[in-house]
Amino acid sequence: MTRIALTLFFVLIAVPCFAAGFHLSSPVVKDNGKVANEQVFNGFGCTGGNVSPELQWQNAPKDTKSFAVTVYDPDAPTGSGWWHWIIFNIPPSVNKLSANAGKPDSGLAPQGSVQSKTDYGQPGYGGPCPPAGDKPHRYIFTVYALKVDQLPLKEDASGAMVGYYLNQNALAKAKLLARYGR
């Protein structure tokens, strides 16, 4: 076989596998796109809407017992990144978070889910707000398919603690990456 034929063979084999895999999407946050002002934090010098975006996921592993979603900025000048949103204990029947579900008192988060403390010091969604003049930061939206019904954590759990439990119990992860700078 020629190199071109071999390459085509492997691409055609890989495409159906990729299409059937666990996948995260959003109508407002495009993978490798820019975070819209509606999702940007309102405070710390930023003037966004601070609305968590609608997120949808498909093709979770069949043994999934719950989901979790995080938004993390690895470029924050803290030495440990910045947790913008942590929500877990999402029932396995749910495959979508509505816009503004990250506002704890909105009633839009799935029943039984927990939104724990972000690096803004409170539970719920806190949008991007990198330092003025920094290069655009990366914001990693991740949905975790978990092998446990619930994480044994409350809303005062830190991002690092939740991250530990997520990585110990993940069956699969799906991600979106978006950028924002000012």
C-alpha positions in Angstrom: 0.0 0.0 0.0 1.1 3.5 -0.6 1.5 6.0 2.2 -1.5 7.9 1.0 -3.7 4.8 0.9 -2.4 3.8 4.4 -3.1 7.2 5.8 -6.7 7.2 4.3 -7.3 3.7 5.7 -6.3 4.8 9.3 -8.3 8.1 9.0 -11.4 6.2 7.9 -11.0 3.7 10.7 -10.5 6.4 13.3 -13.4 8.7 12.3 -16.2 6.4 13.4 -14.4 5.7 16.7 -14.1 9.4 17.4 -17.7 10.2 16.5 -18.9 7.5 18.9 -16.7 8.8 21.8 -17.7 10.7 24.9 -18.1 14.3 23.7 -18.7 17.8 25.3 -20.2 20.7 23.3 -21.8 24.1 23.9 -23.8 26.4 21.7 -21.9 29.4 23.0 -18.4 28.1 23.9 -16.7 26.7 20.8 -13.7 24.5 21.1 -10.6 26.6 20.5 -12.8 29.7 20.4 -13.0 32.8 22.5 -15.2 33.0 25.6 -18.0 35.5 25.1 -18.5 38.5 27.4 -21.7 36.9 28.7 -19.6 34.2 30.4 -16.9 36.6 31.7 -16.7 37.4 35.4 -18.3 40.6 36.8 -15.7 41.9 39.3 -11.9 42.1 39.7 -11.9 44.7 36.9 -14.0 42.6 34.5 -17.5 43.6 33.4 -19.0 40.4 32.0 -22.4 38.7 32.6 -20.9 35.9 34.7 -23.4 33.4 33.2 -22.3 29.8 33.0 -22.7 28.5 29.5 -25.0 25.8 28.4 -23.1 22.5 28.1 -24.1 19.2 26.6 -22.4 15.8 26.5 -23.1 12.7 24.5 -21.9 9.0 24.4 -20.9 8.6 28.1 -19.7 5.1 29.0 -22.6 2.8 29.8 -21.4 2.2 33.4 -21.6 5.9 34.3 -23.2 6.5 37.7 -22.8 10.3 37.9 -21.2 13.3 36.2 -19.2 16.3 37.2 -18.2 19.4 35.3 -15.2 21.7 36.0 -13.9 24.9 34.4 -10.2 25.4 35.1 -7.6 28.1 34.0 -4.1 26.6 34.0 -2.6 29.9 33.0 -3.6 31.9 36.1 -0.6 33.5 37.8 -1.1 31.5 41.1 1.3 28.6 40.6 -1.7 26.2 40.8 -4.1 27.5 38.2 -7.7 28.8 39.0 -10.9 26.8 39.5 -13.8 28.7 37.9 -16.6 26.2 38.3 -17.0 22.8 40.0 -20.3 20.9 40.0 -20.6 17.2 40.8 -23.1 14.5 41.8 -25.0 15.2 38.6 -27.4 12.2 38.0 -26.5 9.8 35.2 -29.8 10.6 33.4 -28.6 14.2 32.8 -26.6 15.1 29.7 -26.9 18.9 29.8 -26.4 21.9 32.0 -28.6 24.9 31.2 -27.2 28.4 30.8 -26.8 30.0 34.3 -27.0 26.6 36.0 -23.8 27.8 37.7 -25.7 30.3 39.8 -26.6 28.3 42.9 -29.8 30.1 43.7 -31.1 29.9 40.1 -32.6 26.5 40.6 -31.2 25.5 37.2 -28.6 23.0 38.4 -29.7 19.3 38.3 -31.5 18.0 41.5 -29.0 16.6 43.9 -25.9 18.1 42.4 -23.3 20.0 44.4 -21.5 23.2 43.4 -18.4 23.5 45.5 -16.1 26.4 46.3 -14.2 28.0 43.4 -11.0 30.1 43.7 -13.3 33.1 43.9 -14.1 31.8 47.4 -17.7 30.7 46.9 -19.7 28.0 45.2 -21.0 28.4 41.7 -19.7 29.6 38.4 -17.1 32.4 38.3 -16.2 33.4 34.8 -12.9 34.3 33.2 -11.1 37.4 34.3 -7.4 37.2 33.6 -5.1 40.0 34.6 -5.2 42.9 32.1 -2.3 42.7 29.7 -1.7 39.0 30.1 -1.8 36.8 27.1 -5.2 35.1 26.6 -5.7 32.4 29.2 -7.0 28.9 28.4 -10.2 27.8 30.0 -10.7 24.1 30.1 -14.3 22.9 30.4 -14.4 19.2 31.4 -17.2 16.8 32.0 -16.3 13.6 33.9 -18.2 10.4 33.6 -17.9 8.8 37.1 -18.1 5.2 38.4 -19.7 6.3 41.7 -23.2 7.6 42.4 -21.8 10.5 44.5 -18.6 12.1 45.7 -18.4 12.2 49.5 -17.8 16.0 49.4 -19.8 19.1 50.3 -19.9 22.6 48.8 -16.9 23.8 50.9 -14.6 21.2 49.2 -11.6 22.8 47.4 -10.9 22.4 43.7 -7.9 20.3 44.5 -9.9 17.9 46.7 -12.7 17.6 44.2 -10.1 17.1 41.4 -8.5 14.2 43.4 -11.9 12.4 43.7 -12.7 13.1 40.1 -9.5 11.6 38.8 -9.8 8.6 41.2 -13.4 7.8 39.9 -13.4 8.9 36.2 -14.5 6.4 33.6 -14.0 9.0 30.9 -13.5 12.8 30.4 -14.5 15.1 27.6 -13.2 18.6 27.2 -13.6 21.9 25.5 -10.9 24.6 25.4 -11.6 28.2 25.0 -9.5 31.4 25.5 -10.1 34.8 26.9 -7.8 37.8 27.4 -8.1 41.5 28.1 
